[in-house]
Amino acid sequence: MACGLWLASAGIAFAQRSSFNGLEVLPADSTGHYRILIGGHFHGESTNRSGYPAATLLANLDTINELGASLFLSTGDLFMDPENDLPRYQQAFFSKLNVPFFNAPGNHDGSPRSDDIASGEFDLPFDPGRESDTIWFDRVFIADTETDDGSMVGDQLGRLGLLADGFGMRNLFIISHRPIWAEGDPHYSDLFKGNTRSVAGTNFKEDVYPILEKIAEHAHVYWISGSMGGSAPSSIFFQEHAKNITYIQCAIRDEPRDALLIADVYPDSVRWSALTLTGQKLMAPEEYDAAWWAERLGKNGEINWRLLPYLVKSTVLHRAFWWGILVALLLVFVVRRVLRR
């Protein structure tokens, strides 16, 4: 799936509607300002079997609704089990969310639904009441990095390529689950070892990045992904990679570090901030760069020894533990039989 959410200052007078909660993307205010809320991995920790979104997300629904965002973008892994979890999400999350919501498919989300694909592109007047000779627009491009194992090919690559000559575009927000920009790049690949990766590599360096460079000649590209392992030191990664090309990650895990990103878009700038979901003290998003991550990689802070009995119990009682024991015993049995011959 390749969906473009096209936000233009002199566009057609209709708005994109979310297939999740039925709400339309809101236009900018009279000054040309609008707000995007961004996050991902909303099913929380991989051990979550409740069928509900992460507790940190649900606990902050009132705050999220009060932010006045024009749209809410998810960087994938919205569900743990999309077919069975959808009714619970509708009851506890989508029906209570007052912001139009869109999701980039993650490896847990299954195939994109036909109604998600059909609602791909639209024009939105930013400031229909203000006269201007300048036509400008921002685009949100929701990328599918699962169907072709991380590569962008065919119609999806073609749609992105059309933006290389996009006259009047100021900002391009690419939303994907996998940070395919990190694979094979020595600056980032070691920072996200726990995320979903391709089997044989992607075509990002050969086919995708040259398009980004062309777009960056006349617009700022923000590529925002959401596949982050549970050991990540922060819910936010923010790195200016090259002139007008910025790589970002944002995902929660039902952890104390959980936070969402906020992009306040103005006619002349994009200002970034973060919303903590647990009351933690946060720095500016730009501070969570590659150097900050490299310094803290693998350092998760002090161990809460009071949780040790619970962690041991939950591990021993998990079926994956016993499957591992069974496989190990089977391997020992096979090796002993071979050695006895």
N, C-alpha and C positions, 0 to 999 in steps of 0.2 A: 504493500500500500504506500502510495505517496500522496499525501494530502497537503495542499497549500491553503493556509488561511490568510487571505490577502486583505490587508488593511490600507485603504487608500483615501487621500484627502478629497478627491473629486470622483468618488466611485458611485456605483449604483446604490439606490436607497433600499437595500435589504441587508439583513445580517445573517451570519452563520448561526445555526442552531445546534446545540449540543444534543447528541443522540442519547446521552446518559441521563440528563435531567431536563431536557426540553427547553432550556433557556437560551436566549439569543445573546451574542456578544454585544456588549454595550459600546456606544461610540465614545470618543474622547470628549472632554469638557470644552468650554468656550476658549480655553487657552491652548488647546491642542494636546493636553496631557491625558494619558491613560495609563492604567496599571495592569501588569501581568503578574500573576501568582504562579510559582513553579515549584514542583516537588515530584517525588517518585517513590517506587517500592512501597506502595501504600498498604500492601498486605502485611507489612511489618517484618518480623523475624521469620526465617524459613521454617521454624518449628511451630508457627501459629496454625492451629487446626480449628479455630473457632468459626471460620467462615465470615468473620467481620474484619473491617480495616483495622489498622494499628490503633491502639488505645490513645497514643499521643495525638493522632490526627483527630479522632472523634472528640477528644477532650477540648479541642481548640476550635470547634465548628463555629461557635458564636463569634470568636475573634476573627476567624477567616471571613465570615459573612460581613463583618463590620469594616473590612479593609477597603471596600468599594472597588474591587478589581473588575476590570472589563472581561477578563477570562482567566481560567485556571488550567494550566497545562501540566499533565502528568508525564513523567519520563519513563513510564512502563513498569511492568510487574505490578499492575493495579490489583490483580487478583492472585490468590494462591491456586484456586480451582474455579475458573470463570463460570462454568456451567452451574455448579452447585452453590457458589458464593453469591451470585448475582441477586437473588431475592433478599439476602441479608444486607448487601450493599445498598440496594434500593431503599430498604426500610431505614437503615441507620445513617446513611451518608448522602446518596444522591437526592433523596426527597427533602433533606434538610439543608442542602447546599444552595445558597442563593446566587451562585456564580456559575456561568456556563463552563462546562468541564469537558476537556478533550484529553485523550490518552494515546501516546505512542506505544505500539504493541511491544511487550516484553516477552521473554521466553516462557513466562507463566501465564500469559494472557490468551494463548491460542490464536487461531486465525482471525484476521480482522473481519468484522461483520459487514455485510453488504451496505447497511445504512450508514456506517462510518465512512465507507469509501465514497458513497453517493454524495455526501455532504462536504465535499472537499474544498472548493474554492468559492470565494465571495469577495465583493468590494464593500467597504464600509466607510462612509463619510466621517472623517475625523472632526471636522468643524463646519457643518453645513451652513451655519449662520454667518460665517466670516468670509468676505470676499478676498480672493488671492489669485495672483497670476501664476503662482507656482504650484504645480501638481506634484505631490510627493506621497509616498506610501511606504509602509512597513509590511513585511511578509512573515508569516509564521508557517514554516514548512515542517509538517509532521512526517518523519521518515520511518519506514519499516526496515529495521536492521535484523530481522529474524528470518524472513522468507528465503533469502539467498545467502544465509549464513554470514551476514555482516556486509556483504557487497551490495553496492547500489548499481543496478543494471536496468536495461530496458526503459520502460516508461518513466520510472522513478528518476533515473539518471538524466533522462531527456528533459523532464520537468525542471530539474535543478539547473541543467545547462542553459535553459531559456532565460534564467535570471542573470546570466553573465552580462547581458546587454540591457538589463532592466533600467530604463531611463527613469529617474526620479526616485528610485528606491533609496531610503536612508539606512534602514536596518533590516537584516535578515536573521530571524530567530529559527534555527534548525533544532527540532526536538526529536531525540532518538533514545532508545533504551541503551544499546551498546555504545560505548565511546570508541567507535571504530577509528577515530583519529589517534588513539593511544596505542593501538596494536602495531608492533614493529618500530615504534618511535622510542629511542633510548631515553628520551626526556620523561616519558610517561608510562611506558609499558610495565615497569617494575612497581609503579604506584598502585596499580589496579589488578594485582594478580588474582584476586578473588572474584573478579567479574566474569561474565559470560564472554567467551572468546570463540573465534572462528576455528574451524578444523584445519583448513589449508591456507589461511590468510585471506585478506580482502583486497579489493581494488581501490582502496582509498587513496593511496599514494599515487597510483598511476592515472586514475580517471577522475576521482572526486576532488582531490586537493587542487589540481590545476583550475578547476571551475571556481573554487573558493577564492583563489588568487585573483581571478578576473573580476569576480563580484566585489572583492575588497578594494578594487581600484576606484569604485564609486559609492560603496556602502560598507557598513560595518557588519561583519558576520559573527554572530554568537551561536556556537554549536553547544547545545545543552543536553547532556545525557544523564542516565540514572542507574547504570549497572555498577554497583559498588559493594564489595564484600563486607561481611559483618565486622571485620577488624579495622575498618576505616577509621581514622582519627577524627573525622569531621563529616557532617552531612553535606558539606560544601567544598568544592574544588573550583578554583577560579584562576585561570592563567592566560595572560595575553601572549599568544603564540607568535604572532607576526603583526605587522601594521594592519589594523582593521580586522583581524581574525582572533577571536577569543574562545578558548575551550573552557567549558564549565561542566561540572557534575553536581547533581543534587538528588539525594535519596535518603529516606529515613529507614529505621530498622526497629522501631519501638524501643529505642535506646535513649539514655540521657542526652546524647548529642543531637537528637532530632531537631531539624530546622527546615524551614522553607525559604525559598528565594523570592524576592520582590524586585521587579523591574519597573521603575517609574519612567515612562517614555515621554519626553518633551520634544518640541519641534527641533531643538538644537542639541539634545543629549539624551543619554540613557543613564539613570542613576540607580545603582544597585544597593539593596539592603537585605537583611535577613530577619525572619520571624522565628524566634525560639518556640518550640512546642513543649518545653520542660522547665522554662525559667532560667536556663543557663545564660551566662554572660557571653555575648558574641562579639567578635571583631567585625570590621567591615569585610564583606565577601572577598574583596580583592586581596586581603591579607592571607587567605587560605590558598596560596599558590604552590607550585611544585616544590619549591625549597622548603616551605613549611611542612608539607606532607612528607617529604623525604626525611626530614629531621625526626618526625614522630612515627614513622611507619613501624608497626609492630609493637608500639608502646601504648598499651591500653589503660595505663594508670594502675592504681593500687587494687589488689584483689580483695573483694569483700568476702572474708573467710566465713561469715555467717551464712552465706549462700552455698557454701561447699556441700553440706548434706543434701540440699535440694538439687544441686547440679549433678551430684553423683546419682541420686535416685532417678532423676529425669533421664539421665544417660542410660542407666542400666535397664530402665523400663521401656526405653524406646526400641521399636522393632528393628531399626537400622543397626543397633548395637548387636542384637542377636543374629541378624543376618551376617554381620561381620564375623562373629564367633563361628557360625556355621561354615562360612567359606574358609576361614582359617583352619578349622578342623579337617575339612575336606582336603585342603592342600597338604596338610601334614600326613593324612592317610595315603594320598596318592604318592607323595615323595617316599614314604616308608615302603610302600609296595614296590616302587621302582628300584630302591636301593637293595631290597631283599632278593631281587632276581639275579 
